[in-house]
């Protein structure tokens, strides 16, 4: 239950369960998403896409489409060849980057590859005409499985690189050979993290408007990174960056899938210039499944070396990353995050990692909620259970024996990270208490005697958030904020972050209201328009509050100093305090309010020494480090022996995201994150067949969690502030997803352990478990 | 074809193509963009509206089938500047994040509460099975329906 604003106006707002200030427009149907935008004379685009995973284009016949009713124009790859390629922002030594035309030229590389675009006066006519375009394809052999793509004789996705290797990456830390030589036990396991479809509820969409006389392109697009889209699309189209305005209206979910620059964004800019009219393209759900980035796509080979007491000595990991046909914006960077995270929250100092990125005739993979960290956490947390089973040590106990101890923070990991702060045993102990672990193990033993399949799964996760320091990121890793106190004392925050459901219109207002002593309703948060907001990076990697919020905080500190100067001048007092929205003279007790001071600062009849008029501050905050949230998730599951169906009997999540600005919003982030983790663990999988057809190409075939599939989540927390930023916050957007999947799989493997089951790859479908149960029985 | 229908208490008469889907009629002809298109295949529920008292996925109904119908969309729920108890409850309980599924989710919820004035968790979860939310994990939505059932009874 949220706290109403009237009750809390006078007290500190940070830490309160304030209901969100962005909600009134969303619950009344008056918010504006891209598809809600209508411009005068606007035309509609429909895109013709390849039905083949690999084929040569012999010819394209557009004549019938051009003559179809309402059609204004048709463009193919020959028309758009001069437009720059879809960009890859990540770099690695030896990275192979195929040129990625916005419309295919001569050859298609995956099902859904855009081949032509039809522009017509309404969306029905555009689709009618698109169906009249005849493309003569010469199908070629395709490969959709990354391990098969690496085998000799596999079809080459890009003929220039017959081995299908997109990149390799190697990292060593400590002395892993010595660790394995000295080990009492080595456990090995192949673990996959299957391809997933992000499935934001709002598909992608673009409206482009060309203002020829000004050489200005206005681009409305559903993105998490408006400024980066502006820079990169301007480059692709050869336009001046300051004459491309990217407007991000309401964004209906992203989860990383809109942390990208897509062919269609540049394509609509190109079309708008050619037809001299605004044009709209709205992705269908089918296109969204085929042509918006996918997540995960790992085959991981783990080896863990340990002493008999369960102490881990070293970890080896080989990652085979399914790249897809191209690199999208961050594709090759994602598995490197898995490597950084591979030791989890354990103190081992010896690691060896190798990544092979593999081209396949599939949609590219890229950042999906967690981006590399869920894969790593799934791997290490599964391996901890496998090791515990091997050594007959309780899975909770083996984790406690390996945690980085509290007195070793900041902790330098074998992968080169510096964990900021942590108390890893605290959430584990809290979660064990919440489930009454000992009693639960007894109940499990009793249930087994009755033939029930009950399992308990623990995941003690860590994650890399607040991404991130600029040297560690492909673009800048800072965030910007401008805070303006207007002449009437109202406060406007312009953030370079681009929230799309995370609630920063509320949390940033909470921070500002506390710092300035004004009401939360006096604060307005503006984002997502490059003509209004200073350059920013965007919202992803659990960075909105930890970096964007910190930029706001520092801008507020500047303003507080300036407010004090103006207050001292107005009060003619050299000893003043600023608190509760007032500057008070400590000698006379007289005070001036923020609106009074703001009026004086803009009227500028008189100015304090060396002080400019106005009350505005812009800050670009560069974080000195990532932040490292952590926590424990415990799952109790029961498997139906007849059907193989998994029922989650309890889900306990104890998360530590540092200081908490708005616990109501944090709960929502945790629940949503867990839903996506549970989706991966139990139901979701993007399946390509051998010929490269996506056979989970619609919501009919791809099982996202629905209300009746979700368990009740018992959410608790511990609080370990981050020393990286003055707010002490760490970030929480991805925690649920990262912590979830190993807890679920560990519980199911635990349930089936009497059958000798040691590992099962996700998703844990009833069919998969029924087969295991049938064989076992 | 000519159709006449009532949307949120207002009468609309238009000459439309027979193949026009109801969702596109609402969004583009009546210019009520609160109902959203999430999948075009009646699987996600973002387009849910009320047609003659029944929750309907408007992406799989032709506008001409709504000739003579009384339709309520998310824009018609608040009355005299006062939010519907379900809208209040979704707001209070943080039953939404990105908000894209929310209009359809609220319209489906309205039907659930009409059928089950005091719904159990199971009533709510099964009632919402046709509406996908990718943000919330549904828990706060379940809380919102329970809260609305309580406050609605008081109104």
Interface residues (C-beta under 8 A of the other chain):
Chain A: X1 X2 X19 X20 X22 X23 X24 X25 X26 X27 X28 X29 X30 X31 X32 X33 X35 X36 X38 X123 X124 X199 X200 X201 X202 X203 X250 X251 X252 X253 X255 X282 X284 X285 X286 X500 X501 X502 X503 X664 X665 X667 X668 X671 X672 X673 X674 X675 X676 X698 X699 X700 X704 X705 X706 X707 X708 X710 X712 X713 X736
Chain B: X17 X19 X20 X24 X27 X31 X32 X33 X34 X35 X36 X37 X38 X39 X40 X41 X43 X44 X46 X73 X74 X75 X77 X78 X83 X87 X90 X91 X92 X93 X94 X96 X97 X98 X99 X100 X101 X102 X103 X106 X121 X122 X124 X125 X126 X128 X129 X130 X131 X132 X133 X134 X135 X136 X137 X138 X139 X140 X141 X142 X147
